[in-house]
C-alpha cells in the first residue's frame, strides 16, 4: 500500500524499484474466425435457439461483441432512406459509435419494435450460449473450436 511512497518521500529509497523495470509483454493469441463460406453454411443450418443464430450472424456482419448486442436497443438501429447504421455506446470503451451496416445485418434484427426495447431480447448470457452454439456449429460441419466471440472477429463487415 503506502509504505513504498512513504519511503520515497522520506528519501529512504531514491526511486520506486519498478521505475526501471520493463512491462511484461503479453503474447499475442491466435484469433479464430469464421470464413465467408462457413458463415453461409451456418446461415443455412438450423439452430436450437434462433436468437443465438441471429445474434451470432449479426456479430459476424458488424463486428459487435456479445455485450454490445445484448444491450442494443431499437433506438440505436437506424434506417435512413436506403442506408442502415448503428448509433450506440460501446460497453467496453464507453465510446459512441456510428457504424454503417449492411441490409443483411439489418434484416437479422427482425421486425422493428418500440425504440426502448432490446433488438435481441432473450439473448442468453455468455455462459449459457456455449452449448447451443456448439451444437449449431457441429451441425454445420465446422470442427474448429468456435465461440460467440469468434464471430465478431470474422470481419465480414459492410
Helices and strands as residue ranges (DSSP letters): H 3-9, G 17-20, H 36-44, H 50-62, H 66-70, G 74-76, E 77-80, E 83-89, E 96-101, H 103-108, H 126-139, H 148-153
